[in-house]
Structure formats: structure tokens, C-alpha cells
Amino acid sequence: QVQLVESGGGLVQPGGSLRLSCAASGSMFSFNKMAWYRQAPGKERDLVAAITSDDVTNYANSVKGRFTISGDNAKKTVHLQMNSLKPEDTAIYYCYAAQNIVGVLYQYWGQGTQVTVSS
């Protein structure tokens, strides 16, 4: 049973920084893709940033230049460095991981970690 455990959320003032981490366990296979999504109250869950096993990254336009995703596929971890945080970044942040095993896509989600940006 694959589990994703997030850490690093919390309360931060506008302009501050936070670093989220996600560690995966329970799988003998590496992940093809790991990502961070977020969901604000009353809104849909949206992609924030993703990284592939080839270290290709992509970001939501709203976080480009402020957030950086990094990962270690061997260790099955992914991090999200968030700088210059804004109140609109407030949301629950979810870790996501995907594996393609002999043509079957397996997707996993963490339980989420709250990020609140407020003065």
C-alpha cells in the first residue's frame, strides 16, 4: 500500500517562505511523476507544480518564479520551496504521485497539509 506523507505546512506572513516535503513509502517502483496540487475553500484542486522522473518540471503560471519543485526519485521524495508567499496561496496542499507499471497508471494522493498566508 503506497502512502504519501506531507509535512511543512503552517502559518506564514505575506512575503514569507515555507518548504513542503512529501515522502512516499510502500512501493518498490519509482514514480514517473510527482507533483503538488492545492485546493482553496470553494475551489477546485489545481496543479501547482510537477516533476517527472527525468527532472522535467512545470508550474502553474501563478507560482512561476516564486515556487520551486525538486525531487529525489530514488528516495521517493518531493519538495516544494515556496517563496514570496501571498494570501491567495492559502490552501490545502496535496502531494501526488503516479506510476506507470506495465501500461497501468497508478495514482496516489497524500492527506494534505494546510498552508495559510496571513498577517
KEDREN-20034 format. One line per field, with one value per residue: z negated, x negated, y of N, C-alpha, C in turn. Coordinates in nm, 3 decimals. Layout:
<rs>
nZ = (Z,...)
nX = (X,...)
nY = (Y,...)
caZ = (Z,...)
caX = (X,...)
caY = (Y,...)
cZ = (Z,...)
cX = (X,...)
cY = (Y,...)
</rs>
This chain:
<rs>
nZ = (0.000,0.107,-0.045,-0.089,-0.260,-0.377,-0.488,-0.660,-0.625,-0.738,-0.917,-0.776,-0.721,-0.471,-0.197,-0.312,-0.350,-0.290,-0.316,-0.171,-0.215,-0.088,-0.143,-0.009,-0.063,-0.070,0.188,0.433,0.673,0.865,0.914,1.191,1.206,0.985,0.787,0.674,0.569,0.504,0.303,0.248,0.023,0.146,0.405,0.698,0.702,0.796,1.013,0.889,0.914,1.091,1.130,1.331,1.368,1.518,1.436,1.546,1.518,1.441,1.392,1.237,1.372,1.185,0.983,1.087,1.077,0.809,0.667,0.624,0.737,0.635,0.649,0.541,0.692,0.630,0.355,0.330,0.271,0.265,0.290,0.215,0.249,0.135,0.195,0.134,0.054,0.094,-0.015,0.144,0.191,-0.004,-0.103,-0.103,-0.056,0.153,0.196,0.481,0.665,0.937,1.106,1.380,1.451,1.629,1.830,1.688,1.514,1.202,0.941,0.670,0.365,0.110,-0.230,-0.263,-0.350,-0.542,-0.429,-0.526,-0.452,-0.596,-0.761)
nX = (-0.085,-0.077,-0.182,-0.163,-0.315,-0.282,-0.458,-0.542,-0.367,-0.186,-0.140,-0.215,-0.349,-0.257,-0.483,-0.665,-0.829,-0.791,-0.860,-0.754,-0.735,-0.728,-0.700,-0.720,-0.608,-0.605,-0.619,-0.787,-0.859,-0.980,-0.856,-0.687,-0.607,-0.582,-0.403,-0.264,0.048,0.311,0.587,0.816,1.068,1.390,1.305,1.169,0.939,0.616,0.330,0.010,-0.271,-0.488,-0.701,-0.895,-1.028,-1.247,-1.330,-1.199,-1.022,-0.716,-0.506,-0.230,-0.104,-0.062,-0.246,-0.497,-0.839,-0.830,-0.787,-0.955,-0.998,-1.135,-1.292,-1.367,-1.400,-1.497,-1.487,-1.225,-1.099,-0.959,-0.979,-0.860,-0.955,-0.850,-0.841,-0.810,-0.539,-0.185,0.136,0.329,0.220,0.301,0.423,0.511,0.251,0.167,-0.015,-0.108,-0.147,-0.251,-0.255,-0.354,-0.301,-0.375,-0.201,0.021,0.173,0.107,0.221,0.164,0.248,0.161,0.256,0.287,0.175,0.208,0.165,0.136,0.146,0.110,0.138)
nY = (-0.119,0.203,0.500,0.850,1.104,1.421,1.716,2.023,2.236,2.533,2.847,3.156,3.482,3.726,3.742,3.577,3.252,2.900,2.551,2.264,1.914,1.580,1.242,0.922,0.590,0.230,0.130,-0.058,0.035,0.312,0.647,0.786,1.044,1.316,1.549,1.865,1.970,2.206,2.315,2.554,2.687,2.623,2.603,2.434,2.156,2.228,2.203,2.279,2.248,2.024,1.737,1.524,1.187,1.230,1.470,1.686,1.982,2.156,2.441,2.609,2.912,3.108,3.069,3.068,3.151,3.198,2.963,2.650,2.326,2.017,1.697,1.360,1.078,0.829,0.823,0.866,1.111,1.441,1.793,2.122,2.436,2.736,3.069,3.425,3.437,3.474,3.596,3.472,3.226,3.065,2.757,2.406,2.189,1.926,1.630,1.442,1.142,0.937,0.627,0.429,0.115,-0.155,-0.055,0.020,0.280,0.407,0.606,0.826,0.996,1.231,1.317,1.583,1.914,2.204,2.533,2.857,3.191,3.485,3.801)
caZ = (0.000,0.117,-0.126,-0.073,-0.383,-0.360,-0.606,-0.632,-0.615,-0.855,-0.902,-0.741,-0.680,-0.328,-0.167,-0.376,-0.280,-0.351,-0.235,-0.189,-0.179,-0.075,-0.137,0.031,-0.113,-0.035,0.328,0.476,0.800,0.860,0.967,1.318,1.186,0.855,0.804,0.569,0.603,0.390,0.309,0.159,-0.008,0.251,0.537,0.740,0.677,0.914,1.014,0.854,0.977,1.112,1.174,1.382,1.332,1.595,1.379,1.620,1.426,1.491,1.284,1.263,1.401,1.065,0.889,1.157,1.024,0.662,0.612,0.689,0.703,0.651,0.610,0.542,0.728,0.559,0.219,0.339,0.201,0.345,0.206,0.279,0.184,0.166,0.153,0.166,0.043,0.099,-0.077,0.237,0.188,-0.113,-0.053,-0.144,0.047,0.161,0.272,0.579,0.731,1.039,1.157,1.494,1.433,1.742,1.901,1.598,1.439,1.061,0.889,0.525,0.303,-0.032,-0.305,-0.255,-0.457,-0.532,-0.419,-0.546,-0.436,-0.656,-0.857)
caX = (0.000,-0.158,-0.138,-0.233,-0.302,-0.330,-0.495,-0.596,-0.268,-0.174,-0.100,-0.326,-0.309,-0.282,-0.624,-0.746,-0.861,-0.767,-0.907,-0.675,-0.802,-0.641,-0.776,-0.639,-0.651,-0.519,-0.629,-0.921,-0.884,-0.992,-0.741,-0.708,-0.577,-0.536,-0.352,-0.189,0.173,0.368,0.730,0.866,1.210,1.485,1.244,1.123,0.799,0.538,0.188,-0.082,-0.400,-0.511,-0.835,-0.896,-1.146,-1.358,-1.353,-1.130,-0.928,-0.622,-0.447,-0.116,-0.151,-0.051,-0.356,-0.625,-0.932,-0.821,-0.791,-1.046,-0.976,-1.253,-1.260,-1.467,-1.321,-1.548,-1.437,-1.081,-1.059,-0.943,-0.973,-0.812,-1.003,-0.756,-0.890,-0.724,-0.402,-0.077,0.260,0.400,0.158,0.363,0.494,0.457,0.159,0.167,-0.119,-0.055,-0.248,-0.196,-0.341,-0.305,-0.360,-0.333,-0.090,0.132,0.141,0.145,0.212,0.175,0.259,0.139,0.374,0.292,0.119,0.263,0.077,0.212,0.064,0.190,0.069)
caY = (0.000,0.324,0.613,0.975,1.181,1.559,1.792,2.156,2.341,2.618,2.986,3.243,3.616,3.757,3.765,3.475,3.128,2.769,2.437,2.144,1.789,1.464,1.117,0.808,0.461,0.118,0.089,-0.097,0.101,0.456,0.719,0.856,1.185,1.361,1.685,1.931,2.035,2.278,2.339,2.658,2.667,2.655,2.598,2.303,2.123,2.267,2.173,2.386,2.218,1.882,1.698,1.388,1.109,1.288,1.604,1.792,2.046,2.256,2.520,2.696,3.049,3.192,3.045,3.073,3.248,3.203,2.828,2.557,2.186,1.934,1.561,1.255,0.961,0.711,0.831,0.881,1.232,1.561,1.912,2.245,2.557,2.844,3.200,3.540,3.386,3.571,3.543,3.383,3.093,2.991,2.639,2.276,2.141,1.781,1.561,1.347,1.060,0.848,0.521,0.352,-0.018,-0.239,0.006,0.057,0.402,0.410,0.742,0.831,1.129,1.247,1.361,1.728,1.995,2.340,2.650,2.979,3.312,3.591,3.887)
cZ = (0.000,0.030,-0.096,-0.198,-0.362,-0.495,-0.563,-0.618,-0.741,-0.820,-0.876,-0.698,-0.531,-0.306,-0.226,-0.291,-0.362,-0.257,-0.270,-0.145,-0.174,-0.061,-0.106,-0.026,-0.062,0.110,0.361,0.609,0.779,0.926,1.097,1.301,1.042,0.867,0.674,0.631,0.482,0.414,0.203,0.133,0.106,0.391,0.569,0.702,0.807,0.900,0.978,0.928,0.988,1.157,1.218,1.337,1.410,1.549,1.466,1.526,1.502,1.374,1.330,1.284,1.274,0.968,0.956,1.102,0.872,0.598,0.692,0.641,0.726,0.600,0.613,0.567,0.656,0.416,0.213,0.254,0.300,0.250,0.287,0.195,0.229,0.108,0.194,0.161,0.035,0.030,0.015,0.252,0.078,-0.058,-0.128,-0.027,0.039,0.245,0.361,0.640,0.828,1.085,1.276,1.489,1.536,1.803,1.816,1.515,1.298,1.009,0.739,0.478,0.156,-0.099,-0.306,-0.375,-0.435,-0.525,-0.429,-0.541,-0.483,-0.752,-0.987)
cX = (-0.089,-0.097,-0.226,-0.209,-0.365,-0.369,-0.539,-0.494,-0.264,-0.125,-0.223,-0.272,-0.332,-0.427,-0.717,-0.764,-0.820,-0.823,-0.823,-0.756,-0.700,-0.729,-0.681,-0.697,-0.558,-0.525,-0.772,-0.957,-0.901,-0.870,-0.778,-0.692,-0.537,-0.498,-0.290,-0.065,0.219,0.516,0.768,1.015,1.299,1.430,1.201,0.976,0.720,0.392,0.107,-0.214,-0.415,-0.654,-0.830,-1.023,-1.269,-1.390,-1.299,-1.024,-0.829,-0.548,-0.319,-0.169,-0.154,-0.168,-0.494,-0.712,-0.930,-0.837,-0.891,-1.019,-1.107,-1.218,-1.379,-1.393,-1.368,-1.495,-1.285,-1.033,-1.043,-0.924,-0.918,-0.860,-0.915,-0.809,-0.791,-0.577,-0.301,0.048,0.336,0.335,0.217,0.449,0.444,0.374,0.149,0.050,-0.053,-0.171,-0.182,-0.301,-0.273,-0.376,-0.296,-0.203,0.028,0.088,0.196,0.122,0.239,0.179,0.222,0.265,0.389,0.230,0.164,0.151,0.166,0.117,0.148,0.106,0.148)
cY = (0.125,0.433,0.733,1.058,1.318,1.619,1.931,2.267,2.426,2.757,3.072,3.378,3.636,3.796,3.661,3.351,3.007,2.664,2.316,2.023,1.677,1.341,1.002,0.680,0.353,0.074,0.051,-0.031,0.250,0.518,0.789,1.006,1.207,1.507,1.736,1.995,2.115,2.303,2.441,2.633,2.710,2.649,2.455,2.282,2.148,2.228,2.297,2.367,2.067,1.858,1.552,1.316,1.156,1.430,1.716,1.850,2.135,2.316,2.588,2.838,3.133,3.175,3.051,3.184,3.259,3.065,2.744,2.416,2.110,1.794,1.469,1.124,0.836,0.707,0.847,0.998,1.347,1.679,2.029,2.362,2.672,2.974,3.309,3.501,3.500,3.512,3.448,3.246,3.006,2.878,2.516,2.225,1.989,1.731,1.456,1.269,0.963,0.748,0.456,0.217,-0.109,-0.187,0.045,0.177,0.390,0.551,0.743,0.975,1.123,1.301,1.513,1.796,2.140,2.444,2.774,3.098,3.430,3.672,3.893)
</rs>
